[in-house]
Amino acid sequence: MTPPSIPKNGFFFTEHYQWLLGHVRGNLNCRMDAEDTAAETFYLAETLRVQVRHYGPWLTLVSARA
């Protein structure tokens, strides 16, 4: 059984954006930089088309590299 891919609709963004923004903001201490990083993370999620089992840890990893 393969893990689900990232949904290609607004659900993925609306479900996880606030959580990711809060996580990134805690690390960056700047809301504007955190918003940029969160947006870039979701852009990467849309373009990479990866298989993800648990979205939270994956988003954390990608945002750290964004």
QUIMOWO-V24106 format. One record per pair of residues at least 24 apart in sequence whose ideal C-beta (glycine too) atoms are under 10 Angstrom apart, sorted by the first residue. I is the first residue (numbers start at 1). J is the second residue. D is the distance in whole Angstrom. If there is no record, write none. Layout:
i->[I | I]
j->[J | J]
d->[D | D]
This chain:
i->[2 | 2 | 3 | 3 | 3 | 3 | 3 | 4 | 4 | 4 | 4 | 5 | 5 | 5 | 5 | 5 | 6 | 6 | 6 | 6 | 6 | 6 | 6 | 6 | 6 | 6 | 6 | 7 | 7 | 7 | 7 | 8 | 8 | 8 | 12 | 12 | 12 | 12 | 12 | 12 | 13 | 13 | 13 | 13 | 13 | 15 | 16 | 16 | 16 | 16 | 16 | 16 | 16 | 17 | 17 | 17 | 19 | 19 | 19 | 19 | 20 | 20 | 20 | 20 | 20 | 20 | 21 | 23 | 23 | 23 | 23 | 23 | 24 | 24 | 24 | 24 | 24 | 27 | 27 | 27 | 28 | 34 | 36 | 37 | 37 | 37 | 37 | 37 | 38 | 38 | 39 | 40 | 40 | 41 | 41 | 42]
j->[51 | 53 | 50 | 51 | 52 | 53 | 54 | 51 | 52 | 53 | 55 | 48 | 49 | 50 | 51 | 52 | 42 | 45 | 46 | 48 | 49 | 50 | 51 | 52 | 55 | 58 | 59 | 45 | 46 | 52 | 55 | 45 | 46 | 49 | 42 | 45 | 46 | 52 | 55 | 59 | 38 | 39 | 42 | 45 | 46 | 55 | 41 | 42 | 45 | 55 | 56 | 58 | 59 | 41 | 42 | 59 | 55 | 56 | 59 | 60 | 55 | 56 | 59 | 60 | 62 | 63 | 63 | 56 | 59 | 60 | 63 | 64 | 59 | 60 | 63 | 64 | 66 | 60 | 63 | 64 | 63 | 63 | 66 | 62 | 63 | 64 | 65 | 66 | 63 | 66 | 66 | 65 | 66 | 65 | 66 | 66]
d->[6 | 10 | 9 | 5 | 6 | 4 | 9 | 7 | 7 | 8 | 10 | 10 | 7 | 7 | 6 | 7 | 9 | 5 | 7 | 8 | 7 | 7 | 8 | 6 | 8 | 9 | 10 | 10 | 10 | 10 | 10 | 10 | 7 | 9 | 8 | 7 | 9 | 10 | 8 | 10 | 10 | 9 | 6 | 9 | 9 | 8 | 9 | 8 | 9 | 6 | 8 | 10 | 6 | 9 | 7 | 10 | 9 | 7 | 8 | 10 | 9 | 8 | 5 | 8 | 9 | 6 | 10 | 9 | 8 | 6 | 7 | 10 | 9 | 9 | 5 | 9 | 9 | 10 | 8 | 8 | 10 | 9 | 9 | 10 | 6 | 9 | 10 | 5 | 7 | 8 | 9 | 10 | 4 | 9 | 5 | 10]
